[in-house]
């Protein structure tokens, strides 16, 4: 199944499978891939799947759609293509059915000591400064050959830079090799450090070659290449003592073979092996292919070096991602367990008062204990909801809602608390009755989180005040809720960090998830949360997101449906 992977931009790391005939991309929440990039249009582009191919279509976006750096209105995509929307870069990948390692291993076999020998006619190290003398081969590379070699290296460089999947990388490199040289069989063999063995990863046969025979590789060749880090070109001559009596090339009627090391920065990661049977010169000319020679060996060594670097980078990236995941899990467990411990202590304390009140029939003590238990039950509920919201990619469940009603409900919840703490809670809503399309539960949670934090900031003050103002920016078509307090304020260097997970200024009473979850919900609405803070005057959180009326929503859905019908027709 094809998919896109965001490699650069605000949504870096997001991966979405492309299902169905049309895959839409843009800032609007109705898109299959919603990008939180201000340079991306609401409905920027779409990828259409038809007849086994994928095509990206720009939908009249403001900043255009670019494929591999070239702006286009419509472009057939190939696996590994880099697509740019605004400041966001994606990799498009399509994976055909991939054979398992065991299936590939059944195609490739290693033979050892009971076969006739093969002669090395040339060896080359991965040092690309090595000069291959043409007199050893009796040929001089033509300008066409040089051009073809440069094209191969260019496409190799592009291939290794456009995928994060080792299997796909090796498949693409094998395609390039078979387009360039007259190989009948080929395979990539990687060294598995866990089993200390060579593991075939990708195998390939030229059309017309009998695959039932498999690929038989001399174990001596592989060992020689791995031990000496040299690429070798072999023929079926039998006077090279370096193979002792253990070659296996002749038995498979192989006349020429190339085996080169996959030599990276830190060591050997495997080998590339290709071979060819004897075929007539007319057939070679017909296919515009040439037999193996020293230039092929040199190019194969260069390809092997590029592939090895890419394999190392991919493995390093995978290890780094895994390490970051483990570190994030550790940080999460530490932060959450600490907070849960505090909640449990509160529940235990409340339960103790309930028990004591029941035994002594002291109903005031019992009621006090029960209130403590209820508060901590609510803390558990809030914590679980925050964790679920933060960890899951979701689309807002928008409905026609009144922002005043949502905000007033938040104020009603917090008013009793404000009075008990001696703080003032002031609210001013929009004039009139206005319905807009947004997720009322999500916005309610955002306002409750931030307003609760504002009350926390002023609860120690004698004249603590929290103000909640609802507004509508008609010019920019944005809904806005401002929540301000006259507390201590937030230091400039801490203002960006407060939206990071598990960063809290409340000490043991905060989870550090409230603002992170709030920002996530607002971003899902294509909105922003801004902070204006002064150490002497307090802090103001400004929450903004696009205003869409129910009528506008219906018009967009209707236009989208009409456009879809026109495509079908």
Secondary structure, DSSP 8 states (H G I E B T S, - for coil): --EEEEEESTTTT-EEE--SSEEEEESSTTSSEE---TTS-TT-EEEEEETTEEEEEE-S-SS-EEETTEE-SEEEE-TT-EEEETTEEEEEE-------HHHHHHHEEEE-SSS---EEEEEEES-TT----GGGTT----HHHHHHHHHHHHHHHHHHTS-S-HHHHHHHHHHHHHHHS--SEEEEEEEETTTTEEEEEEEEE-TTS-GGG-EEEEHHHHHHHHHHTEEEEEES----GGGTT---SGGGT--EEEEEEEE-SSSEEEEEEEEE----HHHHHHTT-----HHHHHHHHHHHHHHHHHHHHHHHHHHHHHHHHHHHHHHHHHHHHHHHHHHHHHHHHHHHHHHHHHHHT-HHHHHHHHHHHHHHHHHHHHHHHHHHHHHS------EEE-HHHHHHHHHHHHHHHHHHTT-EEEEE--SS---EEE-HHHHHHHHHHHHHHHHHHHTTSTT-EEEEEEEEETTTTEEEEEEEE-SS---HHHHTGGGSTT--SSGGG--S-HHHHHHHHHHHTT-EEEEEEETTTEEEEEEEEE---HHHHHHHHHHHHHHHHHHH-
